[in-house]
Structures are given as structure tokens and as C-alpha cells.
């Protein structure tokens, strides 16, 4: 009977040692995963900042595009007016020369 108790104690001791070893492995894995999580959070924050900056640029780019369109329209109008004035001046010069 002493041998049976000793065998049971040996089995229990082996199970405790395997459990302790597995606990160490899981602890090391958890530590590694914490490090990976910290790195992933850092990358996510960096990506979010980049996205925010890109969205800000997008808004600025849209505003700049509107301003560029407005300026292009104004330049077109000014060129048309300049051409009209040039034609009127040429007519006046023609009238003055005919006098």
C-alpha cells in the first residue's frame, strides 16, 4: 500500500511540475504579447495621426482647389475685360488717326 501512495504522490508531483512549467511558458508568452500589443498601439496611434493629418490636408486641398477655381475664373474675366479694353483703345486710336 505504501508503494501505491508513493506512486500517487509521484504522479501528483509530476502534474504540479508540468503545471508550474506551463505557467512559466504562459507567463513568458503573455509578456511577449504585451510587448507586441504596445508596439501595435504605437503603430495605430501613428497611423491615426497620419490619417488626421491627411484629412486635414484633404480639407485644405479642397479649399485650395475652390480658391484656385475662383482665381482661374477671375483671371478669365480679367483677360476678357483686357481684350475688350484693348479693342476699344484700338478703335479710339483709329478715330484719332483719321482726324
PERAVEN-V629401 format. One record per residue. N is the residue number from 0. RES is the residue in one small letter. OMEGA is omega in degrees with one decimal (none if undefined). BURIAL is # if it has 9 or more other C-alpha atoms within 8 Angstrom, else .. D_FIRST is the distance of its C-alpha to the first C-alpha in whole Angstrom. Layout:
# PERAVEN-V629401
{{N	RES	OMEGA	BURIAL	D_FIRST} {N	RES	OMEGA	BURIAL	D_FIRST}}
This chain:
# PERAVEN-V629401
{{0	x	178.2	.	0} {1	x	179.1	.	4} {2	x	179.6	.	5} {3	x	177.5	.	5} {4	x	179.5	.	6} {5	x	177.3	.	9} {6	x	178.8	.	10} {7	x	178.8	.	11} {8	x	179.3	.	12} {9	x	177.6	.	14} {10	x	178.6	.	15} {11	x	178.9	.	17} {12	x	178.1	.	18} {13	x	179.4	.	20} {14	x	179.1	.	21} {15	x	179.8	.	23} {16	x	178.0	.	24} {17	x	178.8	.	26} {18	x	178.9	.	27} {19	x	178.7	.	29} {20	x	179.4	.	30} {21	x	177.1	.	32} {22	x	177.2	.	33} {23	x	-179.9	.	35} {24	x	180.0	.	36} {25	x	177.8	.	37} {26	x	178.4	.	39} {27	x	179.1	.	41} {28	x	178.2	.	42} {29	x	178.5	.	43} {30	x	178.5	.	45} {31	x	179.6	.	47} {32	x	175.9	.	48} {33	x	177.8	.	49} {34	x	178.4	.	51} {35	x	178.6	.	52} {36	x	179.1	.	53} {37	x	178.4	.	55} {38	x	-179.8	.	57} {39	x	177.5	.	58} {40	x	178.4	.	59} {41	x	178.6	.	61} {42	x	179.9	.	63} {43	x	178.6	.	63} {44	x	179.0	.	65} {45	x	179.2	.	67} {46	x	178.7	.	68} {47	x	177.4	.	69} {48	x	-179.9	.	71} {49	x	178.7	.	73} {50	x	178.2	.	73} {51	x	178.4	.	74} {52	x	179.5	.	77} {53	x	177.9	.	78} {54	x	176.8	.	78} {55	x	177.4	.	81} {56	x	-180.0	.	82} {57	x	177.7	.	83} {58	x	178.4	.	84} {59	x	179.7	.	87} {60	x	178.5	.	87} {61	x	178.0	.	88} {62	x	178.8	.	91} {63	x	178.2	.	92} {64	x	177.1	.	93} {65	x	179.1	.	94} {66	x	179.2	.	97} {67	x	177.3	.	97} {68	x	179.2	.	98} {69	x	179.0	.	101} {70	x	178.5	.	102} {71	x	178.3	.	103} {72	x	179.6	.	105} {73	x	178.3	.	107} {74	x	178.9	.	107} {75	x	178.8	.	109} {76	x	-179.8	.	111} {77	x	177.9	.	112} {78	x	178.1	.	113} {79	x	179.3	.	115} {80	x	179.2	.	117} {81	x	179.1	.	118} {82	x	178.2	.	119} {83	x	179.6	.	121} {84	x	179.1	.	122} {85	x	179.0	.	123} {86	x	179.6	.	125} {87	x	178.4	.	127} {88	x	179.1	.	128} {89	x	176.5	.	129} {90	x	179.4	.	131} {91	x	178.8	.	133} {92	x	177.8	.	134} {93	x	178.2	.	135} {94	x	-179.7	.	137} {95	x	179.6	.	138} {96	x	-178.4	.	139} {97	x	179.4	.	141} {98	x	none	.	143}}
